[in-house]
Amino acid sequence: AAVVLAEEPVRTEIIDWTMRSGRINDGDIQGGNVLKNLVNTIDRDGQANEVGLNYNSYQMKALERVADYLLSYAKDGKRNYNLFDFPKYSKMFEPWNALQIMDNQQPNLGDSGGVGTLGFYGAGEPMVTNFMSLYALGNPDTESILRETAQFIYRWKNYKLEDIRTSIFDAEPEAVQDVLKDYISGEQPLTRSDILPGYGFAVLRDGTKYNSASNQSKINTQRDFWMYFGPTIAAHSHADALRIGIDAFGFSVAPDFGYPANAGKFPQRLQWDSETISGNTVSVNDDSQVGFSEGATPYHYDDSGIVKLIDAEALGAYKTTVDDLEHYRRTVVMVKVDEDNSYGIDFFRVKGGESHLFSFYGAAEHVNAVDGLGEVTKQ
C-alpha cells in the first residue's frame, strides 16, 4: 500500500518501518525486521532458520512480494530498497535445485510433506515474477542464480514452457517463456551432486531421465543417496542428525516420514515420528538425540568420479547425554556400476556409550540380509 500511496512523508515512513529492526514494546511493533531477517535468519545457502523446506519457503515467498513491490522505489537517492542488491536475497532462489532428489520431489525433511509425497516447496508465481525482475536488472554476477532458478521453474511446470507465465497484471505475462529458453539448455542440475553446508544437506546423484526414441517411453535412471547433517534444534526439526535417504528410478526407496501424523504432544510424534528411532540413523544408549544448533561437521564431499561420497560427524547429537562419545560419524559412498545402476555403502562409526542401535526403514515390506560377502582384490 505504501508504494502506491502518493503522499509523502507517509509513504516513506511506512517503507522505512518495514525495513527497520524492531521489537514489540508494550504492544508497539517498532519495525518490520526485513533487513534484520536477511542478515540474521537467512543462511549462506539461502535457507531460513527452519528444517522443514515448506516452512523455509514461506519466508522466501513473503520476501518475493516485498522485493517486487519495492523494485522501482528509491527515495531520492537517500535509500535504495532494492532487495536484489542484497546478495542473501538473490541467494534464496538458488538452493532449490540442490535440494531436489528426483525431478519431481524434494526431501520431506523435518515437518514437511509426508512419506513418499511429491513436492516443489520453493515454487510459485512469485518466483517466476522475481526471476524476470532479476533478469531485467542485467547484473552479470547473478547469471548462475538465473540459470538455477530457470531450470527449477521449468521442472516445476513439468518441462512445459507454455504453462509458465508471470502475473495476470503484467503487460506480457508470457514474455518469461522466451527468456527461460536461454537458461534451460546445457547441463541440467540433476546430473550433478550438490552440497549445502550452511543448511546441512548433501546429495550424490547419477543417471538421467529422457524419452526413448525406440519405443516412445520415458527412461528414468536417476538415482541418489542424500544426507541431512544440519541443526536439529530449529523449528519443525526432528532428532535425526545424519539421516540418509535413497531414491532410484522414480521411487523414494528410503523416504523421510515428514510431517508427523498428529502435531502437538501426541505419543506417536514424541515416541516415533520425530525421534531418532525412525530416522534411518543410530540411537546411542537406547535414547534419542538431543537437539543441537550448530549442525554436524562435513569432513569430506567428493563428486569427481565413479566413486562419490559424503562424510560428516555429529558429536553434538549426544553432547549432553553421552559423556564418553568420541565418534558419531557417517560416510555414505555411491559407486557407479554402469550408466543405469549404482550401489551404496554406508559406514556409521560410533565410539562411546553402552549400546548402539542402527535403524533403517525402506519403502518395502521385507528387507533381506545377505551373509558371506567378502572383498575381492582387483589387479
Order of alpha helices (4+ residues) and beta strands (2+ residues): alpha-beta-beta-alpha-alpha-alpha-alpha-alpha-alpha-beta-beta-beta-beta-beta-beta-beta-beta-beta-beta-beta-beta-beta
